[in-house]
């Protein structure tokens, strides 16, 4: 008799308890789906073109691998951001950004040991303009290596900006996290082979998930296999 009484009480109260927990469970599931843990960051590498072969020169060997901005396929480096992220592997004491047409130094940044990335903090780079990213191994202002890149022309840049704003607005309305928005932007750039902007989208996430952290940690081995020995 006691058993049936207990069963009756359970049947009466369990649906109520379940109904009380259901909204909480649904919210937890929704949050889990948008926290970035399930975002396929690593799949972006499948869209990466083969890295170009490094060519030789004659001024001694420098162990250095430029990662971003860099041309993976050997084609012209084109970026969307007017405040790009610079990533490399190897020892560098200072980097500069120079206007390609005139050689004018627009920005210079001294680096600490083991510093392998830095965000550009100079005046906004101009659409359609070409620039040289210069890496120096010592403070004597003798260039060790340089990479040329172009900020895409204004019309194309405005079109991409409008696409990104529309994408971000839509995801915000859906309650997406900053990382999910960053992933959508990174995927957008990966489809267009604009890898400097892919990597910058990833780096700008303030509280990265485990999946994103692994994606970032894998960048050097993905783009420098093995560390390039560039002859100047």
Secondary structure, 3 states (H helix, E strand, C coil): CHHHHHHHHHHHHHHHHHHHHHHHHHHHHHHHHHCCCCCCHHHHHHHCCCCCCCCCCCCCEEECEEEECCCCCCCCCEECCCCCEEEEECCCCEEEEEECCCCCEEEEEECCCCCCEEECCCCCCCCCCEEEEEEECCCCCCCCEEEEEEECCHHHHHHHHHHHHHHHHHHHHCCCCHHHHHHHHHHHHHHCCCHHHHHHHHHCCCCCCHHHHHHHHCHHHHHCCCCCEEEC
